[in-house]
Every structure is written in C-alpha cells, then in structure tokens.
Amino acid sequence: MFQTLIGITSAEMTKIINPIIEVCKILVPALLAVVGAVGAIFCILLGVKYARASEPQEHENAKKSLQHAIVGFVLIFVLLIMLQVGITIFTDWWQGYAY
C-alpha cells in the first residue's frame, strides 16, 4: 500500500532515508559540543558583566541577560537531545516497518 500511494519502493526509500539519518547521527553530537562550548563562554562573559555592573539598573539588565542565555542554551540542549532520541526511535521504526 505504501508503494502504491507515493510510487516509491522500499529500496528507493531506504536510499533516501539512510543518508539523512547518518548525517543527523554525525551532526547532533557535534552540535551539542559546539552549543556547550559557546554557551559556556557566553554565560561566563555575561557573568563577568553581571559582576562588574556598578549601577542597580545595569546590574538588573545583566542578571536578566544571564538568565535568558541560560534558559536559551538549556532549551537548545533539550531539543538536540530530543532529536538524538527521535533519530533512534525513527530508525528502529523504519527498520521494522512492513511494506
């Protein structure tokens, strides 16, 4: 039924999906490392800005910036880890799919 709906055989679909899965398996860990390094450096710089703030308003702005950066990087990490898990689930599903 799957073949007749879109006109692609199992072998053709495997040729399409396998390279995409392999690229994702290589890129996700690399992206986690890059995001972790950039996030750490950025948070350190914002922490220094927070510590050096002399006026109360400047201090509060630096604190909000640091909080937003931490939340942003945590969300990026969670989404990348969800992608990693999703790739595994999708691969298992794809390999067990009956045509």
MOPAC internal coordinates of N, CA, C and O (Angstrom, degrees):
PM7 1SCF
backbone

  N    0.0000 0     0.00 0     0.00 0    0    0    0
  C    1.4503 1     0.00 0     0.00 0    1    0    0
  C    1.5239 1   110.89 1     0.00 0    2    1    0
  O    1.2310 1   120.42 1   138.27 1    3    2    1
  N    1.3358 1   116.80 1   -41.73 1    3    2    1
  C    1.4621 1   121.02 1  -179.60 1    5    3    2
  C    1.5214 1   110.28 1   -60.08 1    6    5    3
  O    1.2310 1   120.48 1   138.81 1    7    6    5
  N    1.3239 1   116.69 1   -41.19 1    7    6    5
  C    1.4533 1   121.13 1   179.95 1    9    7    6
  C    1.5242 1   111.25 1   -63.27 1   10    9    7
  O    1.2310 1   120.53 1   136.16 1   11   10    9
  N    1.2910 1   116.60 1   -43.84 1   11   10    9
  C    1.4525 1   119.71 1  -174.87 1   13   11   10
  C    1.5252 1   112.03 1   -72.15 1   14   13   11
  O    1.2310 1   119.41 1   153.66 1   15   14   13
  N    1.2865 1   118.73 1   -26.34 1   15   14   13
  C    1.4611 1   120.63 1  -179.28 1   17   15   14
  C    1.5218 1   112.37 1   -71.55 1   18   17   15
  O    1.2310 1   120.20 1   137.22 1   19   18   17
  N    1.3279 1   117.22 1   -42.78 1   19   18   17
  C    1.4577 1   118.94 1  -176.65 1   21   19   18
  C    1.5210 1   113.34 1  -118.28 1   22   21   19
  O    1.2310 1   119.58 1   176.65 1   23   22   21
  N    1.3063 1   118.40 1    -3.35 1   23   22   21
  C    1.4462 1   122.28 1   175.43 1   25   23   22
  C    1.5175 1   115.44 1    73.75 1   26   25   23
  O    1.2310 1   119.74 1  -155.98 1   27   26   25
  N    1.3164 1   118.10 1    24.02 1   27   26   25
  C    1.4640 1   122.27 1   179.73 1   29   27   26
  C    1.5174 1   108.32 1  -118.58 1   30   29   27
  O    1.2310 1   121.07 1   -47.21 1   31   30   29
  N    1.3242 1   115.57 1   132.79 1   31   30   29
  C    1.4584 1   119.30 1   178.74 1   33   31   30
  C    1.5236 1   110.19 1   -81.75 1   34   33   31
  O    1.2310 1   121.26 1    -9.81 1   35   34   33
  N    1.3178 1   115.19 1   170.19 1   35   34   33
  C    1.4534 1   121.36 1   179.60 1   37   35   34
  C    1.5211 1   111.34 1   -61.43 1   38   37   35
  O    1.2310 1   120.18 1   137.02 1   39   38   37
  N    1.3246 1   117.27 1   -42.98 1   39   38   37
  C    1.4618 1   121.00 1  -179.31 1   41   39   38
  C    1.5226 1   111.13 1   -64.73 1   42   41   39
  O    1.2310 1   120.14 1   139.91 1   43   42   41
  N    1.3295 1   117.34 1   -40.09 1   43   42   41
  C    1.4646 1   120.72 1   178.18 1   45   43   42
  C    1.5236 1   110.85 1   -65.64 1   46   45   43
  O    1.2310 1   120.78 1   138.32 1   47   46   45
  N    1.3184 1   116.11 1   -41.68 1   47   46   45
  C    1.4627 1   119.96 1  -179.87 1   49   47   46
  C    1.5207 1   110.59 1   -65.64 1   50   49   47
  O    1.2310 1   120.12 1   141.60 1   51   50   49
  N    1.3158 1   117.38 1   -38.40 1   51   50   49
  C    1.4616 1   121.12 1   177.49 1   53   51   50
  C    1.5182 1   110.56 1   -63.05 1   54   53   51
  O    1.2310 1   120.33 1   140.26 1   55   54   53
  N    1.3398 1   116.97 1   -39.74 1   55   54   53
  C    1.4691 1   120.78 1   177.77 1   57   55   54
  C    1.5250 1   111.44 1   -64.16 1   58   57   55
  O    1.2310 1   120.02 1   150.82 1   59   58   57
  N    1.3031 1   117.57 1   -29.18 1   59   58   57
  C    1.4637 1   121.53 1   179.18 1   61   59   58
  C    1.5252 1   110.91 1   -79.97 1   62   61   59
  O    1.2310 1   120.18 1   134.67 1   63   62   61
  N    1.3093 1   117.27 1   -45.33 1   63   62   61
  C    1.4641 1   121.60 1  -171.19 1   65   63   62
  C    1.5294 1   113.07 1   -79.01 1   66   65   63
  O    1.2310 1   119.59 1   139.38 1   67   66   65
  N    1.3224 1   118.39 1   -40.62 1   67   66   65
  C    1.4643 1   120.81 1  -175.61 1   69   67   66
  C    1.5340 1   113.92 1   -56.06 1   70   69   67
  O    1.2310 1   118.61 1   134.25 1   71   70   69
  N    1.3474 1   120.25 1   -45.75 1   71   70   69
  C    1.4682 1   118.51 1   178.06 1   73   71   70
  C    1.5260 1   113.12 1   -62.76 1   74   73   71
  O    1.2310 1   120.48 1   143.71 1   75   74   73
  N    1.3311 1   116.68 1   -36.29 1   75   74   73
  C    1.4692 1   120.24 1   179.01 1   77   75   74
  C    1.5228 1   110.08 1   -64.40 1   78   77   75
  O    1.2310 1   120.28 1   136.02 1   79   78   77
  N    1.3136 1   117.07 1   -43.98 1   79   78   77
  C    1.4649 1   121.58 1   179.77 1   81   79   78
  C    1.5243 1   110.13 1   -64.17 1   82   81   79
  O    1.2310 1   119.99 1   137.00 1   83   82   81
  N    1.3232 1   117.63 1   -43.00 1   83   82   81
  C    1.4676 1   121.19 1  -179.65 1   85   83   82
  C    1.5264 1   111.56 1   -63.56 1   86   85   83
  O    1.2310 1   120.32 1   138.23 1   87   86   85
  N    1.3286 1   116.99 1   -41.77 1   87   86   85
  C    1.4677 1   120.27 1   178.21 1   89   87   86
  C    1.5205 1   110.14 1   -63.54 1   90   89   87
  O    1.2310 1   120.20 1   136.97 1   91   90   89
  N    1.3200 1   117.23 1   -43.03 1   91   90   89
  C    1.4690 1   120.36 1   178.79 1   93   91   90
  C    1.5180 1   111.58 1   -63.95 1   94   93   91
  O    1.2310 1   120.20 1   140.83 1   95   94   93
  N    1.3373 1   117.23 1   -39.17 1   95   94   93
  C    1.4642 1   120.24 1   179.35 1   97   95   94
  C    1.5292 1   111.70 1   -65.38 1   98   97   95
  O    1.2310 1   120.07 1   151.77 1   99   98   97
  N    1.3144 1   117.46 1   -28.23 1   99   98   97
  C    1.4621 1   121.32 1   178.01 1  101   99   98
  C    1.5237 1   110.70 1   -83.48 1  102  101   99
  O    1.2310 1   120.05 1   137.91 1  103  102  101
  N    1.3332 1   117.50 1   -42.09 1  103  102  101
  C    1.4569 1   121.14 1  -174.11 1  105  103  102
  C    1.5238 1   114.80 1   -74.26 1  106  105  103
  O    1.2310 1   119.80 1   142.69 1  107  106  105
  N    1.3101 1   117.98 1   -37.31 1  107  106  105
  C    1.4718 1   119.97 1  -174.53 1  109  107  106
  C    1.5315 1   112.34 1   -61.09 1  110  109  107
  O    1.2310 1   118.61 1   131.16 1  111  110  109
  N    1.3338 1   120.25 1   -48.84 1  111  110  109
  C    1.4710 1   118.04 1   177.21 1  113  111  110
  C    1.5315 1   112.72 1   -63.25 1  114  113  111
  O    1.2310 1   120.48 1   144.37 1  115  114  113
  N    1.3274 1   116.70 1   -35.63 1  115  114  113
  C    1.4657 1   119.33 1   177.71 1  117  115  114
  C    1.5233 1   110.47 1   -66.23 1  118  117  115
  O    1.2310 1   120.45 1   138.59 1  119  118  117
  N    1.3178 1   116.75 1   -41.41 1  119  118  117
  C    1.4620 1   120.46 1   177.77 1  121  119  118
  C    1.5221 1   111.61 1   -64.96 1  122  121  119
  O    1.2310 1   120.09 1   142.21 1  123  122  121
  N    1.3216 1   117.44 1   -37.79 1  123  122  121
  C    1.4668 1   120.42 1   176.66 1  125  123  122
  C    1.5253 1   110.46 1   -60.90 1  126  125  123
  O    1.2310 1   120.25 1   138.28 1  127  126  125
  N    1.3247 1   117.13 1   -41.72 1  127  126  125
  C    1.4597 1   120.63 1   179.57 1  129  127  126
  C    1.5262 1   111.10 1   -66.46 1  130  129  127
  O    1.2310 1   120.29 1   136.02 1  131  130  129
  N    1.3237 1   117.05 1   -43.98 1  131  130  129
  C    1.4693 1   120.73 1  -179.49 1  133  131  130
  C    1.5223 1   110.60 1   -65.49 1  134  133  131
  O    1.2310 1   120.42 1   133.65 1  135  134  133
  N    1.3163 1   116.80 1   -46.35 1  135  134  133
  C    1.4633 1   120.42 1  -179.99 1  137  135  134
  C    1.5331 1   110.07 1   -63.02 1  138  137  135
  O    1.2310 1   120.28 1   140.61 1  139  138  137
  N    1.3124 1   117.07 1   -39.39 1  139  138  137
  C    1.4684 1   119.95 1   178.33 1  141  139  138
  C    1.5176 1   111.84 1   -63.79 1  142  141  139
  O    1.2310 1   120.13 1   136.01 1  143  142  141
  N    1.3162 1   117.35 1   -43.99 1  143  142  141
  C    1.4676 1   120.78 1  -179.61 1  145  143  142
  C    1.5227 1   111.30 1   -67.30 1  146  145  143
  O    1.2310 1   120.54 1   132.04 1  147  146  145
  N    1.3203 1   116.57 1   -47.96 1  147  146  145
  C    1.4670 1   120.33 1   179.85 1  149  147  146
  C    1.5233 1   110.21 1   -64.02 1  150  149  147
  O    1.2310 1   120.50 1   138.29 1  151  150  149
  N    1.3282 1   116.65 1   -41.71 1  151  150  149
  C    1.4635 1   120.22 1   179.21 1  153  151  150
  C    1.5179 1   112.45 1   -63.02 1  154  153  151
  O    1.2310 1   120.22 1   138.62 1  155  154  153
  N    1.3140 1   117.18 1   -41.38 1  155  154  153
  C    1.4672 1   120.45 1   178.78 1  157  155  154
  C    1.5230 1   111.06 1   -64.35 1  158  157  155
  O    1.2310 1   120.63 1   133.80 1  159  158  157
  N    1.3218 1   116.40 1   -46.20 1  159  158  157
  C    1.4707 1   120.08 1  -179.91 1  161  159  158
  C    1.5214 1   110.43 1   -63.42 1  162  161  159
  O    1.2310 1   120.46 1   134.76 1  163  162  161
  N    1.3303 1   116.73 1   -45.24 1  163  162  161
  C    1.4594 1   120.37 1  -179.08 1  165  163  162
  C    1.5275 1   111.52 1   -63.26 1  166  165  163
  O    1.2310 1   120.24 1   137.40 1  167  166  165
  N    1.3206 1   117.15 1   -42.60 1  167  166  165
  C    1.4685 1   120.26 1   179.05 1  169  167  166
  C    1.5272 1   111.32 1   -66.72 1  170  169  167
  O    1.2310 1   120.07 1   144.02 1  171  170  169
  N    1.3199 1   117.47 1   -35.98 1  171  170  169
  C    1.4714 1   120.04 1   176.33 1  173  171  170
  C    1.5193 1   109.92 1   -63.72 1  174  173  171
  O    1.2310 1   120.48 1   135.00 1  175  174  173
  N    1.3292 1   116.68 1   -45.00 1  175  174  173
  C    1.4664 1   119.43 1   179.04 1  177  175  174
  C    1.5277 1   111.82 1   -63.30 1  178  177  175
  O    1.2310 1   120.24 1   139.18 1  179  178  177
  N    1.3176 1   117.14 1   -40.82 1  179  178  177
  C    1.4636 1   119.63 1   176.71 1  181  179  178
  C    1.5257 1   111.86 1   -68.08 1  182  181  179
  O    1.2310 1   120.35 1   146.59 1  183  182  181
  N    1.3221 1   116.94 1   -33.41 1  183  182  181
  C    1.4648 1   120.28 1   175.34 1  185  183  182
  C    1.5162 1   112.12 1   -65.08 1  186  185  183
  O    1.2310 1   120.84 1   140.42 1  187  186  185
  N    1.3157 1   116.00 1   -39.58 1  187  186  185
  C    1.4685 1   120.23 1   176.30 1  189  187  186
  C    1.5206 1   110.09 1   -65.29 1  190  189  187
  O    1.2310 1   120.51 1   137.48 1  191  190  189
  N    1.3280 1   116.63 1   -42.52 1  191  190  189
  C    1.4710 1   120.83 1   177.41 1  193  191  190
  C    1.5301 1   110.26 1   -60.62 1  194  193  191
  O    1.2310 1   120.71 1   139.83 1  195  194  193
  N    1.3224 1   116.26 1   -40.17 1  195  194  193
  C    1.4670 1   121.82 1   178.59 1  197  195  194
  C    1.5263 1   110.85 1   -64.79 1  198  197  195
  O    1.2310 1   120.74 1   137.16 1  199  198  197
  N    1.3234 1   116.19 1   -42.84 1  199  198  197
  C    1.4625 1   120.46 1  -178.72 1  201  199  198
  C    1.5226 1   112.17 1   -69.63 1  202  201  199
  O    1.2310 1   119.97 1   149.10 1  203  202  201
  N    1.3273 1   117.66 1   -30.90 1  203  202  201
  C    1.4624 1   121.39 1  -176.73 1  205  203  202
  C    1.5198 1   112.80 1   -88.70 1  206  205  203
  O    1.2310 1   119.71 1   173.03 1  207  206  205
  N    1.3184 1   118.16 1    -6.97 1  207  206  205
  C    1.4605 1   121.11 1  -178.51 1  209  207  206
  C    1.5194 1   109.96 1   -64.28 1  210  209  207
  O    1.2310 1   121.36 1   -50.43 1  211  210  209
  N    1.3262 1   115.01 1   129.57 1  211  210  209
  C    1.4688 1   119.10 1  -176.41 1  213  211  210
  C    1.5287 1   111.74 1  -101.64 1  214  213  211
  O    1.2310 1   119.70 1   145.38 1  215  214  213
  N    1.3126 1   118.18 1   -34.62 1  215  214  213
  C    1.4616 1   121.03 1  -178.65 1  217  215  214
  C    1.5341 1   109.77 1   -93.88 1  218  217  215
  O    1.2310 1   120.21 1   -30.59 1  219  218  217
  N    1.3279 1   117.21 1   149.41 1  219  218  217
  C    1.4741 1   120.26 1  -177.70 1  221  219  218
  C    1.5359 1   113.37 1   -59.40 1  222  221  219
  O    1.2310 1   120.02 1   140.28 1  223  222  221
  N    1.3257 1   117.56 1   -39.72 1  223  222  221
  C    1.4613 1   119.55 1  -179.38 1  225  223  222
  C    1.5355 1   110.71 1   -69.19 1  226  225  223
  O    1.2310 1   120.23 1   139.72 1  227  226  225
  N    1.3071 1   117.17 1   -40.28 1  227  226  225
  C    1.4656 1   121.73 1   176.64 1  229  227  226
  C    1.5351 1   110.21 1   -63.82 1  230  229  227
  O    1.2310 1   121.22 1   140.63 1  231  230  229
  N    1.3288 1   115.27 1   -39.37 1  231  230  229
  C    1.4632 1   121.63 1   178.21 1  233  231  230
  C    1.5358 1   110.61 1   -62.89 1  234  233  231
  O    1.2310 1   120.51 1   136.01 1  235  234  233
  N    1.3203 1   116.63 1   -43.99 1  235  234  233
  C    1.4643 1   121.68 1  -179.66 1  237  235  234
  C    1.5308 1   111.26 1   -67.27 1  238  237  235
  O    1.2310 1   119.92 1   138.91 1  239  238  237
  N    1.3241 1   117.76 1   -41.09 1  239  238  237
  C    1.4698 1   121.09 1   177.95 1  241  239  238
  C    1.5257 1   111.42 1   -63.53 1  242  241  239
  O    1.2310 1   120.42 1   139.14 1  243  242  241
  N    1.3196 1   116.81 1   -40.86 1  243  242  241
  C    1.4608 1   120.86 1   178.73 1  245  243  242
  C    1.5365 1   110.44 1   -66.08 1  246  245  243
  O    1.2310 1   120.72 1   141.73 1  247  246  245
  N    1.3289 1   116.23 1   -38.27 1  247  246  245
  C    1.4618 1   120.78 1   178.84 1  249  247  246
  C    1.5289 1   110.47 1   -64.32 1  250  249  247
  O    1.2310 1   120.23 1   135.34 1  251  250  249
  N    1.3437 1   117.17 1   -44.66 1  251  250  249
  C    1.4639 1   120.77 1   178.80 1  253  251  250
  C    1.5316 1   110.72 1   -64.01 1  254  253  251
  O    1.2310 1   120.38 1   138.94 1  255  254  253
  N    1.3255 1   116.88 1   -41.06 1  255  254  253
  C    1.4645 1   120.45 1   178.65 1  257  255  254
  C    1.5210 1   110.85 1   -61.30 1  258  257  255
  O    1.2310 1   120.16 1   137.64 1  259  258  257
  N    1.3148 1   117.30 1   -42.36 1  259  258  257
  C    1.4563 1   121.79 1   179.36 1  261  259  258
  C    1.5314 1   110.79 1   -65.06 1  262  261  259
  O    1.2310 1   120.49 1   137.30 1  263  262  261
  N    1.3185 1   116.66 1   -42.70 1  263  262  261
  C    1.4615 1   120.21 1   178.55 1  265  263  262
  C    1.5325 1   111.40 1   -63.46 1  266  265  263
  O    1.2310 1   120.37 1   136.55 1  267  266  265
  N    1.3219 1   116.90 1   -43.45 1  267  266  265
  C    1.4633 1   120.81 1   179.68 1  269  267  266
  C    1.5296 1   111.22 1   -64.74 1  270  269  267
  O    1.2310 1   120.43 1   140.56 1  271  270  269
  N    1.3127 1   116.78 1   -39.44 1  271  270  269
  C    1.4657 1   120.41 1   179.22 1  273  271  270
  C    1.5254 1   110.56 1   -64.73 1  274  273  271
  O    1.2310 1   120.29 1   136.53 1  275  274  273
  N    1.3159 1   117.04 1   -43.47 1  275  274  273
  C    1.4692 1   120.53 1   179.67 1  277  275  274
  C    1.5269 1   110.57 1   -63.15 1  278  277  275
  O    1.2310 1   120.14 1   134.84 1  279  278  277
  N    1.3221 1   117.33 1   -45.16 1  279  278  277
  C    1.4653 1   120.91 1   178.64 1  281  279  278
  C    1.5327 1   110.20 1   -62.03 1  282  281  279
  O    1.2310 1   120.08 1   136.83 1  283  282  281
  N    1.3188 1   117.46 1   -43.17 1  283  282  281
  C    1.4576 1   121.14 1   179.37 1  285  283  282
  C    1.5181 1   112.64 1   -61.17 1  286  285  283
  O    1.2310 1   120.42 1   134.18 1  287  286  285
  N    1.3190 1   116.80 1   -45.82 1  287  286  285
  C    1.4537 1   119.81 1  -179.40 1  289  287  286
  C    1.5261 1   111.94 1   -69.16 1  290  289  287
  O    1.2310 1   119.87 1   145.27 1  291  290  289
  N    1.3042 1   117.85 1   -34.73 1  291  290  289
  C    1.4707 1   120.16 1   175.73 1  293  291  290
  C    1.5328 1   109.97 1   -64.12 1  294  293  291
  O    1.2310 1   120.18 1   137.68 1  295  294  293
  N    1.3242 1   117.27 1   -42.32 1  295  294  293
  C    1.4622 1   120.42 1   177.85 1  297  295  294
  C    1.5255 1   111.57 1   -63.08 1  298  297  295
  O    1.2310 1   120.19 1   138.49 1  299  298  297
  N    1.3178 1   117.25 1   -41.51 1  299  298  297
  C    1.4640 1   120.28 1   178.13 1  301  299  298
  C    1.5228 1   110.09 1   -62.21 1  302  301  299
  O    1.2310 1   120.07 1   135.35 1  303  302  301
  N    1.3279 1   117.48 1   -44.65 1  303  302  301
  C    1.4667 1   120.70 1   178.04 1  305  303  302
  C    1.5183 1   111.32 1   -60.44 1  306  305  303
  O    1.2310 1   120.29 1   134.37 1  307  306  305
  N    1.3162 1   117.04 1   -45.63 1  307  306  305
  C    1.4672 1   120.63 1  -179.35 1  309  307  306
  C    1.5236 1   110.42 1   -61.91 1  310  309  307
  O    1.2310 1   120.21 1   136.79 1  311  310  309
  N    1.3301 1   117.21 1   -43.21 1  311  310  309
  C    1.4622 1   119.79 1  -179.58 1  313  311  310
  C    1.5243 1   111.77 1   -66.59 1  314  313  311
  O    1.2310 1   119.77 1   140.93 1  315  314  313
  N    1.3263 1   118.04 1   -39.07 1  315  314  313
  C    1.4595 1   120.28 1   177.85 1  317  315  314
  C    1.5227 1   111.56 1   -67.12 1  318  317  315
  O    1.2310 1   120.20 1   141.59 1  319  318  317
  N    1.3202 1   117.22 1   -38.41 1  319  318  317
  C    1.4632 1   120.23 1   177.69 1  321  319  318
  C    1.5261 1   110.05 1   -68.59 1  322  321  319
  O    1.2310 1   120.14 1   141.65 1  323  322  321
  N    1.3282 1   117.35 1   -38.35 1  323  322  321
  C    1.4678 1   120.14 1   175.75 1  325  323  322
  C    1.5288 1   110.55 1   -63.08 1  326  325  323
  O    1.2310 1   120.15 1   142.59 1  327  326  325
  N    1.3370 1   117.31 1   -37.41 1  327  326  325
  C    1.4570 1   120.59 1   176.68 1  329  327  326
  C    1.5207 1   110.63 1   -63.94 1  330  329  327
  O    1.2310 1   120.43 1   137.68 1  331  330  329
  N    1.3310 1   116.78 1   -42.32 1  331  330  329
  C    1.4637 1   120.98 1   178.53 1  333  331  330
  C    1.5319 1   110.60 1   -60.67 1  334  333  331
  O    1.2310 1   120.50 1   133.88 1  335  334  333
  N    1.3114 1   116.65 1   -46.12 1  335  334  333
  C    1.4679 1   120.85 1   178.66 1  337  335  334
  C    1.5212 1   110.34 1   -66.55 1  338  337  335
  O    1.2310 1   120.47 1   140.06 1  339  338  337
  N    1.3266 1   116.72 1   -39.94 1  339  338  337
  C    1.4594 1   120.87 1   179.12 1  341  339  338
  C    1.5171 1   112.40 1   -62.97 1  342  341  339
  O    1.2310 1   120.32 1   142.62 1  343  342  341
  N    1.3275 1   116.99 1   -37.38 1  343  342  341
  C    1.4598 1   120.39 1   177.37 1  345  343  342
  C    1.5193 1   109.93 1   -62.63 1  346  345  343
  O    1.2310 1   120.38 1   136.98 1  347  346  345
  N    1.3122 1   116.88 1   -43.02 1  347  346  345
  C    1.4621 1   120.92 1   179.07 1  349  347  346
  C    1.5264 1   110.90 1   -62.94 1  350  349  347
  O    1.2310 1   120.57 1   134.37 1  351  350  349
  N    1.3134 1   116.52 1   -45.63 1  351  350  349
  C    1.4658 1   120.61 1   179.38 1  353  351  350
  C    1.5250 1   110.24 1   -63.57 1  354  353  351
  O    1.2310 1   120.31 1   135.26 1  355  354  353
  N    1.3247 1   117.01 1   -44.74 1  355  354  353
  C    1.4572 1   120.87 1   179.89 1  357  355  354
  C    1.5285 1   111.29 1   -62.92 1  358  357  355
  O    1.2310 1   120.41 1   137.77 1  359  358  357
  N    1.3285 1   116.83 1   -42.23 1  359  358  357
  C    1.4664 1   120.60 1   179.40 1  361  359  358
  C    1.5221 1   110.69 1   -62.46 1  362  361  359
  O    1.2310 1   120.07 1   135.05 1  363  362  361
  N    1.3170 1   117.47 1   -44.95 1  363  362  361
  C    1.4662 1   120.72 1   177.57 1  365  363  362
  C    1.5198 1   111.45 1   -61.61 1  366  365  363
  O    1.2310 1   120.70 1   137.99 1  367  366  365
  N    1.3276 1   116.27 1   -42.01 1  367  366  365
  C    1.4561 1   120.30 1   178.98 1  369  367  366
  C    1.5184 1   110.44 1   -64.89 1  370  369  367
  O    1.2310 1   120.66 1   134.17 1  371  370  369
  N    1.3169 1   116.34 1   -45.83 1  371  370  369
  C    1.4553 1   120.94 1  -177.16 1  373  371  370
  C    1.5364 1   111.87 1   -62.44 1  374  373  371
  O    1.2310 1   120.81 1   138.69 1  375  374  373
  N    1.3151 1   116.05 1   -41.31 1  375  374  373
  C    1.4570 1   119.32 1  -178.91 1  377  375  374
  C    1.5311 1   111.77 1   -69.47 1  378  377  375
  O    1.2310 1   119.86 1   152.93 1  379  378  377
  N    1.3127 1   117.88 1   -27.07 1  379  378  377
  C    1.4563 1   120.96 1   179.94 1  381  379  378
  C    1.5184 1   113.73 1   -96.78 1  382  381  379
  O    1.2310 1   120.18 1  -177.45 1  383  382  381
  N    1.3357 1   117.26 1     2.55 1  383  382  381
  C    1.4680 1   120.71 1  -176.43 1  385  383  382
  C    1.5284 1   110.13 1   -71.34 1  386  385  383
  O    1.2310 1   120.58 1   -47.27 1  387  386  385
  N    1.3038 1   116.49 1   132.73 1  387  386  385
  C    1.4691 1   121.66 1   179.77 1  389  387  386
  C    1.5248 1   108.68 1   -99.58 1  390  389  387
  O    1.2310 1   121.11 1   -52.19 1  391  390  389
  N    1.2998 1   115.49 1   127.81 1  391  390  389
  C    1.4632 1   120.12 1   178.92 1  393  391  390
  C    1.4913 1   109.82 1   -86.33 1  394  393  391
  O    1.2310 1   120.10 1   180.00 1  395  394  393

